[in-house]
Amino acid sequence: MSPAAHASYQIYLLRCWRSDPSPAAGAWRFSLVDARTGGRRGFASFDVLVAFLREQVETGSASSDEEAAP
């Protein structure tokens, strides 16, 4: 696939889980894995996850290979 085609879309695997098994108490956590690079990023809140995705779409940049703690 050409570099231009790679820049036109991004592929992520999204994982969502509760930090506490109790539905009333547990906050959600999220991680994204870049399907092309295997790079993983963790997010402690939905708002931070959405902000990251918005930035990726608006700038057209691929996610980094850096791993961030959830």
LINRAKA-V475998 format. One record per backbone hydrogen bond with DSSP energy under -0.5 kcal/mol. CO is the residue of the C=O (numbers start at 1). NH is the residue of the N-H. E is the energy in kcal/mol with one decimal. If there is no record, write none. Layout:
<<CO;NH;E> <CO;NH;E>>
//
This chain:
<<2;6;-1.9> <3;7;-1.6> <4;8;-0.7> <5;8;-0.8> <6;9;-0.9> <11;35;-2.2> <12;14;-0.6> <13;33;-2.0> <15;31;-2.1> <17;29;-3.1> <21;23;-0.6> <22;25;-0.8> <22;26;-2.9> <27;19;-3.0> <29;17;-2.0> <30;43;-3.0> <31;15;-2.7> <32;41;-2.3> <33;13;-2.3> <33;35;-0.6> <34;38;-2.9> <39;34;-3.0> <40;68;-0.6> <41;32;-2.5> <43;30;-2.4> <45;49;-1.8> <46;50;-2.7> <47;51;-2.2> <48;52;-2.2> <49;53;-2.4> <50;54;-2.8> <51;55;-2.3> <52;56;-2.2> <53;57;-2.3> <54;58;-2.9> <55;59;-2.4> <56;60;-1.5> <65;40;-0.5> <66;68;-0.5>>
//
